[in-house]
Amino acid sequence: MKRKPRGRPLVPATEDEQRLARWGLWLMENYQLEVVLVPAPVPMFRGHKVRQVVTENPPFYKRMAAYRDFVIDRQGVVRALNRIISGGKDPHGLEEEILEELQTDEDDLKREHGL
């Protein structure tokens, strides 16, 4: 017995959207929030430590997480990026928002480097 597909039907993703999604996936794989404890610059007690950020999340992911009323799931973003790379996207899902944020980052980079 054949199973019915779950969820809403996907629409085709353009080559440019797939390119942006590959870049976004690379960012998600290579930039993840990492925080370590280091000795406090001005210790108030023995063994006093403070948090220090080593690497941050990608800018598009930080912006998406900042203005939501709910917690955004990193794995959900990765799944959405993989759907786009595979050639489909949910027109009412997370994919459109991710692509808008990635396009903003790409435009900012081009502007910074005069491209």
MODELLER restraints for C-alpha pairs under 7 A, 6 or more apart:
rsr = mdl.restraints
at = mdl.atoms
rsr.add(forms.Gaussian(group=physical.xy_distance, feature=features.Distance(at['CA:8:A'], at['CA:90:A']), mean=6.88, stdev=0.5))
rsr.add(forms.Gaussian(group=physical.xy_distance, feature=features.Distance(at['CA:9:A'], at['CA:90:A']), mean=6.84, stdev=0.5))
rsr.add(forms.Gaussian(group=physical.xy_distance, feature=features.Distance(at['CA:10:A'], at['CA:88:A']), mean=5.35, stdev=0.5))
rsr.add(forms.Gaussian(group=physical.xy_distance, feature=features.Distance(at['CA:10:A'], at['CA:89:A']), mean=4.99, stdev=0.5))
rsr.add(forms.Gaussian(group=physical.xy_distance, feature=features.Distance(at['CA:10:A'], at['CA:90:A']), mean=4.82, stdev=0.5))
rsr.add(forms.Gaussian(group=physical.xy_distance, feature=features.Distance(at['CA:11:A'], at['CA:88:A']), mean=5.38, stdev=0.5))
rsr.add(forms.Gaussian(group=physical.xy_distance, feature=features.Distance(at['CA:11:A'], at['CA:89:A']), mean=5.39, stdev=0.5))
rsr.add(forms.Gaussian(group=physical.xy_distance, feature=features.Distance(at['CA:11:A'], at['CA:90:A']), mean=6.30, stdev=0.5))
rsr.add(forms.Gaussian(group=physical.xy_distance, feature=features.Distance(at['CA:11:A'], at['CA:91:A']), mean=6.74, stdev=0.5))
rsr.add(forms.Gaussian(group=physical.xy_distance, feature=features.Distance(at['CA:12:A'], at['CA:87:A']), mean=5.67, stdev=0.5))
rsr.add(forms.Gaussian(group=physical.xy_distance, feature=features.Distance(at['CA:12:A'], at['CA:88:A']), mean=4.56, stdev=0.5))
rsr.add(forms.Gaussian(group=physical.xy_distance, feature=features.Distance(at['CA:12:A'], at['CA:89:A']), mean=6.36, stdev=0.5))
rsr.add(forms.Gaussian(group=physical.xy_distance, feature=features.Distance(at['CA:13:A'], at['CA:84:A']), mean=5.98, stdev=0.5))
rsr.add(forms.Gaussian(group=physical.xy_distance, feature=features.Distance(at['CA:13:A'], at['CA:87:A']), mean=5.02, stdev=0.5))
rsr.add(forms.Gaussian(group=physical.xy_distance, feature=features.Distance(at['CA:13:A'], at['CA:88:A']), mean=5.02, stdev=0.5))
rsr.add(forms.Gaussian(group=physical.xy_distance, feature=features.Distance(at['CA:13:A'], at['CA:89:A']), mean=6.04, stdev=0.5))
rsr.add(forms.Gaussian(group=physical.xy_distance, feature=features.Distance(at['CA:17:A'], at['CA:99:A']), mean=6.87, stdev=0.5))
rsr.add(forms.Gaussian(group=physical.xy_distance, feature=features.Distance(at['CA:18:A'], at['CA:84:A']), mean=5.69, stdev=0.5))
rsr.add(forms.Gaussian(group=physical.xy_distance, feature=features.Distance(at['CA:18:A'], at['CA:85:A']), mean=4.77, stdev=0.5))
rsr.add(forms.Gaussian(group=physical.xy_distance, feature=features.Distance(at['CA:18:A'], at['CA:87:A']), mean=6.99, stdev=0.5))
rsr.add(forms.Gaussian(group=physical.xy_distance, feature=features.Distance(at['CA:20:A'], at['CA:99:A']), mean=6.93, stdev=0.5))
rsr.add(forms.Gaussian(group=physical.xy_distance, feature=features.Distance(at['CA:20:A'], at['CA:102:A']), mean=6.53, stdev=0.5))
rsr.add(forms.Gaussian(group=physical.xy_distance, feature=features.Distance(at['CA:21:A'], at['CA:81:A']), mean=5.23, stdev=0.5))
rsr.add(forms.Gaussian(group=physical.xy_distance, feature=features.Distance(at['CA:21:A'], at['CA:84:A']), mean=6.30, stdev=0.5))
rsr.add(forms.Gaussian(group=physical.xy_distance, feature=features.Distance(at['CA:21:A'], at['CA:85:A']), mean=6.03, stdev=0.5))
rsr.add(forms.Gaussian(group=physical.xy_distance, feature=features.Distance(at['CA:22:A'], at['CA:85:A']), mean=6.46, stdev=0.5))
rsr.add(forms.Gaussian(group=physical.xy_distance, feature=features.Distance(at['CA:24:A'], at['CA:102:A']), mean=6.79, stdev=0.5))
rsr.add(forms.Gaussian(group=physical.xy_distance, feature=features.Distance(at['CA:25:A'], at['CA:78:A']), mean=6.47, stdev=0.5))
rsr.add(forms.Gaussian(group=physical.xy_distance, feature=features.Distance(at['CA:25:A'], at['CA:81:A']), mean=6.26, stdev=0.5))
rsr.add(forms.Gaussian(group=physical.xy_distance, feature=features.Distance(at['CA:27:A'], at['CA:58:A']), mean=6.04, stdev=0.5))
rsr.add(forms.Gaussian(group=physical.xy_distance, feature=features.Distance(at['CA:28:A'], at['CA:58:A']), mean=6.56, stdev=0.5))
rsr.add(forms.Gaussian(group=physical.xy_distance, feature=features.Distance(at['CA:31:A'], at['CA:55:A']), mean=6.53, stdev=0.5))
rsr.add(forms.Gaussian(group=physical.xy_distance, feature=features.Distance(at['CA:31:A'], at['CA:56:A']), mean=6.14, stdev=0.5))
rsr.add(forms.Gaussian(group=physical.xy_distance, feature=features.Distance(at['CA:31:A'], at['CA:57:A']), mean=5.27, stdev=0.5))
rsr.add(forms.Gaussian(group=physical.xy_distance, feature=features.Distance(at['CA:31:A'], at['CA:58:A']), mean=5.93, stdev=0.5))
rsr.add(forms.Gaussian(group=physical.xy_distance, feature=features.Distance(at['CA:32:A'], at['CA:55:A']), mean=6.34, stdev=0.5))
rsr.add(forms.Gaussian(group=physical.xy_distance, feature=features.Distance(at['CA:32:A'], at['CA:56:A']), mean=5.64, stdev=0.5))
rsr.add(forms.Gaussian(group=physical.xy_distance, feature=features.Distance(at['CA:32:A'], at['CA:57:A']), mean=4.65, stdev=0.5))
rsr.add(forms.Gaussian(group=physical.xy_distance, feature=features.Distance(at['CA:33:A'], at['CA:55:A']), mean=5.34, stdev=0.5))
rsr.add(forms.Gaussian(group=physical.xy_distance, feature=features.Distance(at['CA:33:A'], at['CA:56:A']), mean=4.33, stdev=0.5))
rsr.add(forms.Gaussian(group=physical.xy_distance, feature=features.Distance(at['CA:33:A'], at['CA:57:A']), mean=4.99, stdev=0.5))
rsr.add(forms.Gaussian(group=physical.xy_distance, feature=features.Distance(at['CA:34:A'], at['CA:53:A']), mean=6.01, stdev=0.5))
rsr.add(forms.Gaussian(group=physical.xy_distance, feature=features.Distance(at['CA:34:A'], at['CA:54:A']), mean=5.42, stdev=0.5))
rsr.add(forms.Gaussian(group=physical.xy_distance, feature=features.Distance(at['CA:34:A'], at['CA:55:A']), mean=5.20, stdev=0.5))
rsr.add(forms.Gaussian(group=physical.xy_distance, feature=features.Distance(at['CA:34:A'], at['CA:56:A']), mean=6.59, stdev=0.5))
rsr.add(forms.Gaussian(group=physical.xy_distance, feature=features.Distance(at['CA:35:A'], at['CA:51:A']), mean=6.33, stdev=0.5))
rsr.add(forms.Gaussian(group=physical.xy_distance, feature=features.Distance(at['CA:35:A'], at['CA:52:A']), mean=5.52, stdev=0.5))
rsr.add(forms.Gaussian(group=physical.xy_distance, feature=features.Distance(at['CA:35:A'], at['CA:53:A']), mean=4.46, stdev=0.5))
rsr.add(forms.Gaussian(group=physical.xy_distance, feature=features.Distance(at['CA:35:A'], at['CA:54:A']), mean=5.66, stdev=0.5))
rsr.add(forms.Gaussian(group=physical.xy_distance, feature=features.Distance(at['CA:36:A'], at['CA:51:A']), mean=5.65, stdev=0.5))
rsr.add(forms.Gaussian(group=physical.xy_distance, feature=features.Distance(at['CA:36:A'], at['CA:52:A']), mean=5.42, stdev=0.5))
rsr.add(forms.Gaussian(group=physical.xy_distance, feature=features.Distance(at['CA:36:A'], at['CA:53:A']), mean=6.51, stdev=0.5))
rsr.add(forms.Gaussian(group=physical.xy_distance, feature=features.Distance(at['CA:36:A'], at['CA:54:A']), mean=6.96, stdev=0.5))
rsr.add(forms.Gaussian(group=physical.xy_distance, feature=features.Distance(at['CA:37:A'], at['CA:49:A']), mean=5.84, stdev=0.5))
rsr.add(forms.Gaussian(group=physical.xy_distance, feature=features.Distance(at['CA:37:A'], at['CA:50:A']), mean=5.44, stdev=0.5))
rsr.add(forms.Gaussian(group=physical.xy_distance, feature=features.Distance(at['CA:37:A'], at['CA:51:A']), mean=4.66, stdev=0.5))
rsr.add(forms.Gaussian(group=physical.xy_distance, feature=features.Distance(at['CA:37:A'], at['CA:52:A']), mean=6.16, stdev=0.5))
rsr.add(forms.Gaussian(group=physical.xy_distance, feature=features.Distance(at['CA:38:A'], at['CA:49:A']), mean=5.28, stdev=0.5))
rsr.add(forms.Gaussian(group=physical.xy_distance, feature=features.Distance(at['CA:38:A'], at['CA:50:A']), mean=5.56, stdev=0.5))
rsr.add(forms.Gaussian(group=physical.xy_distance, feature=features.Distance(at['CA:38:A'], at['CA:51:A']), mean=6.38, stdev=0.5))
rsr.add(forms.Gaussian(group=physical.xy_distance, feature=features.Distance(at['CA:38:A'], at['CA:52:A']), mean=6.75, stdev=0.5))
rsr.add(forms.Gaussian(group=physical.xy_distance, feature=features.Distance(at['CA:39:A'], at['CA:48:A']), mean=6.14, stdev=0.5))
rsr.add(forms.Gaussian(group=physical.xy_distance, feature=features.Distance(at['CA:39:A'], at['CA:49:A']), mean=4.41, stdev=0.5))
rsr.add(forms.Gaussian(group=physical.xy_distance, feature=features.Distance(at['CA:39:A'], at['CA:50:A']), mean=6.28, stdev=0.5))
rsr.add(forms.Gaussian(group=physical.xy_distance, feature=features.Distance(at['CA:40:A'], at['CA:48:A']), mean=5.69, stdev=0.5))
rsr.add(forms.Gaussian(group=physical.xy_distance, feature=features.Distance(at['CA:40:A'], at['CA:49:A']), mean=4.71, stdev=0.5))
rsr.add(forms.Gaussian(group=physical.xy_distance, feature=features.Distance(at['CA:40:A'], at['CA:50:A']), mean=5.32, stdev=0.5))
rsr.add(forms.Gaussian(group=physical.xy_distance, feature=features.Distance(at['CA:60:A'], at['CA:101:A']), mean=5.24, stdev=0.5))
rsr.add(forms.Gaussian(group=physical.xy_distance, feature=features.Distance(at['CA:60:A'], at['CA:102:A']), mean=5.98, stdev=0.5))
rsr.add(forms.Gaussian(group=physical.xy_distance, feature=features.Distance(at['CA:60:A'], at['CA:105:A']), mean=6.86, stdev=0.5))
rsr.add(forms.Gaussian(group=physical.xy_distance, feature=features.Distance(at['CA:65:A'], at['CA:71:A']), mean=6.74, stdev=0.5))
rsr.add(forms.Gaussian(group=physical.xy_distance, feature=features.Distance(at['CA:65:A'], at['CA:72:A']), mean=5.71, stdev=0.5))
rsr.add(forms.Gaussian(group=physical.xy_distance, feature=features.Distance(at['CA:80:A'], at['CA:94:A']), mean=6.68, stdev=0.5))
rsr.add(forms.Gaussian(group=physical.xy_distance, feature=features.Distance(at['CA:80:A'], at['CA:95:A']), mean=5.65, stdev=0.5))
rsr.add(forms.Gaussian(group=physical.xy_distance, feature=features.Distance(at['CA:81:A'], at['CA:95:A']), mean=6.97, stdev=0.5))
rsr.add(forms.Gaussian(group=physical.xy_distance, feature=features.Distance(at['CA:83:A'], at['CA:89:A']), mean=6.05, stdev=0.5))
rsr.add(forms.Gaussian(group=physical.xy_distance, feature=features.Distance(at['CA:89:A'], at['CA:95:A']), mean=6.12, stdev=0.5))
